[in-house]
Amino acid sequence: MASDKELADFLAGVERRAFKQTVYAVRDDDASLDIVQDAMIKLVEKYGDRPPAELPLLFQRILQNAMHDYFRRQKVRNTWVTLFSSLGNADDEDFDPLETFESQDGSTGVESSEQRLEREQVLQLIDDEIQKLPARQREAFLMRYWEDMDVA
């Protein structure tokens, strides 16, 4: 059984990656925040008594189901909404992938302007390439490299 501290530590450690993963899928920051928050609440309410080793897999399944639920709701909602109100402008997206960059110890560290520019460019390239992936490959990539999960 996971203690409250273990559960809180797990959620704190996974929140940024879960948010980024959800943003890649739904392409809406506000909806992504809601989805991640709902997934975290469901994990705590329904599976908080599980061993800590089971939490990552349970959370990923809950998060994926929450994203699928969002897409189902959007499909129904967009059926009844006019075309103009359902179109969004991709230029309005103000999500900054650099906000999610941290070192292993959790600090942002001190870096020179050159290092920061280089890091920003590399992160932007990675972000662009991840967004180009089909949804299934993007999900597999994120689960493998961010969550250290085996996707086989």
C-alpha positions as CSV (number, residue, x, y, z in Angstrom):
1,M,0.0,0.0,0.0
2,A,1.3,3.4,-1.0
3,S,1.6,5.9,1.8
4,D,0.3,9.5,1.3
5,K,3.9,10.7,1.0
6,E,4.8,8.1,-1.7
7,L,1.6,8.9,-3.6
8,A,2.3,12.7,-3.4
9,D,5.9,12.1,-4.5
10,F,4.8,10.0,-7.4
11,L,2.3,12.6,-8.6
12,A,4.8,15.4,-8.2
13,G,7.3,13.5,-10.3
14,V,4.9,12.6,-13.0
15,E,2.9,15.8,-13.4
16,R,5.0,17.7,-15.9
17,R,5.6,14.6,-18.2
18,A,1.9,13.8,-18.0
19,F,1.0,17.3,-19.0
20,K,3.4,17.4,-21.9
21,Q,2.2,14.0,-23.1
22,T,-1.4,15.2,-22.9
23,V,-0.6,18.5,-24.7
24,Y,0.9,16.5,-27.6
25,A,-2.2,14.4,-27.8
26,V,-5.0,17.0,-27.4
27,R,-3.1,20.2,-28.4
28,D,-5.0,22.3,-25.9
29,D,-3.2,23.5,-22.7
30,D,-6.4,24.0,-20.7
31,A,-7.9,20.7,-21.6
32,S,-4.6,19.0,-20.9
33,L,-4.5,20.5,-17.4
34,D,-8.0,19.2,-16.8
35,I,-7.3,15.7,-18.1
36,V,-4.1,15.4,-16.0
37,Q,-5.9,16.6,-12.9
38,D,-8.8,14.2,-13.4
39,A,-6.4,11.3,-14.0
40,M,-4.5,12.2,-10.8
41,I,-7.7,12.4,-8.8
42,K,-8.9,9.1,-10.1
43,L,-5.6,7.5,-9.2
44,V,-5.7,8.8,-5.7
45,E,-9.4,8.0,-5.1
46,K,-9.5,4.5,-6.6
47,Y,-6.0,3.1,-6.5
48,G,-4.3,4.9,-3.6
49,D,-4.2,1.7,-1.7
50,R,-2.1,-0.1,-4.3
51,P,1.6,-0.7,-4.0
52,P,3.9,2.1,-5.2
53,A,5.3,-0.1,-7.9
54,E,1.9,-0.4,-9.6
55,L,1.3,3.4,-9.7
56,P,3.1,4.3,-12.9
57,L,1.2,1.7,-15.0
58,L,-2.1,2.5,-13.4
59,F,-1.6,6.2,-13.9
60,Q,-0.7,5.8,-17.6
61,R,-3.8,3.7,-18.2
62,I,-6.0,6.2,-16.4
63,L,-4.4,9.1,-18.4
64,Q,-4.8,7.3,-21.7
65,N,-8.5,6.6,-20.9
66,A,-9.0,10.2,-19.9
67,M,-7.6,11.4,-23.2
68,H,-9.8,9.0,-25.1
69,D,-12.8,10.2,-23.2
70,Y,-11.9,13.8,-24.1
71,F,-11.7,12.9,-27.8
72,R,-15.1,11.2,-27.6
73,R,-16.7,14.2,-25.9
74,Q,-15.1,16.6,-28.4
75,K,-16.4,14.5,-31.3
76,V,-20.0,14.7,-30.0
77,R,-19.6,18.4,-29.0
78,N,-18.2,19.4,-32.4
79,T,-21.1,17.7,-34.1
80,W,-23.4,20.3,-32.6
81,V,-21.2,23.3,-32.7
82,T,-20.8,25.4,-35.8
83,L,-17.7,25.1,-38.0
84,F,-16.4,28.5,-37.1
85,S,-16.5,28.1,-33.3
86,S,-14.8,24.7,-33.5
87,L,-11.8,26.0,-35.4
88,G,-8.8,27.0,-33.3
89,N,-5.8,29.0,-34.2
90,A,-2.6,27.1,-33.8
91,D,-0.7,30.3,-33.3
92,D,-2.4,30.9,-30.0
93,E,-0.5,28.0,-28.4
94,D,1.8,29.6,-25.8
95,F,3.1,26.4,-24.2
96,D,6.8,26.6,-23.6
97,P,8.6,23.2,-23.6
98,L,11.6,24.9,-21.8
99,E,9.5,25.1,-18.7
100,T,9.6,21.4,-18.3
101,F,13.4,21.1,-18.5
102,E,15.1,20.3,-15.3
103,S,18.2,18.5,-14.3
104,Q,18.1,15.1,-12.5
105,D,18.2,16.7,-9.1
106,G,15.2,19.0,-9.9
107,S,17.2,22.3,-10.3
108,T,17.3,24.4,-13.4
109,G,21.0,25.1,-12.9
110,V,23.1,28.0,-14.0
111,E,24.1,28.2,-17.6
112,S,25.6,30.7,-20.0
113,S,23.6,32.4,-22.7
114,E,25.2,30.3,-25.3
115,Q,24.3,27.1,-23.5
116,R,20.8,28.2,-22.9
117,L,20.3,29.2,-26.6
118,E,21.7,25.8,-27.7
119,R,19.5,24.0,-25.2
120,E,16.4,25.9,-26.4
121,Q,17.2,25.1,-30.0
122,V,17.7,21.4,-29.3
123,L,14.5,21.2,-27.2
124,Q,12.5,23.0,-29.9
125,L,13.8,20.6,-32.5
126,I,12.9,17.6,-30.3
127,D,9.5,19.1,-29.6
128,D,8.8,19.7,-33.3
129,E,9.8,16.2,-34.3
130,I,7.7,14.6,-31.5
131,Q,4.7,16.6,-32.7
132,K,5.2,15.2,-36.2
133,L,4.9,11.6,-35.1
134,P,1.6,9.8,-35.5
135,A,-0.3,9.6,-32.3
136,R,0.5,5.9,-31.7
137,Q,4.2,6.3,-32.2
138,R,4.2,9.5,-30.1
139,E,2.5,7.6,-27.3
140,A,5.0,4.7,-27.5
141,F,8.0,7.2,-27.6
142,L,6.8,9.1,-24.6
143,M,6.0,6.0,-22.5
144,R,9.4,4.5,-23.4
145,Y,11.7,7.5,-22.9
146,W,9.8,9.6,-20.4
147,E,8.2,6.9,-18.3
148,D,10.9,4.2,-18.8
149,M,8.2,1.7,-19.7
150,D,8.5,-1.2,-22.0
151,V,5.9,-0.8,-24.8
152,A,6.1,-4.4,-26.0
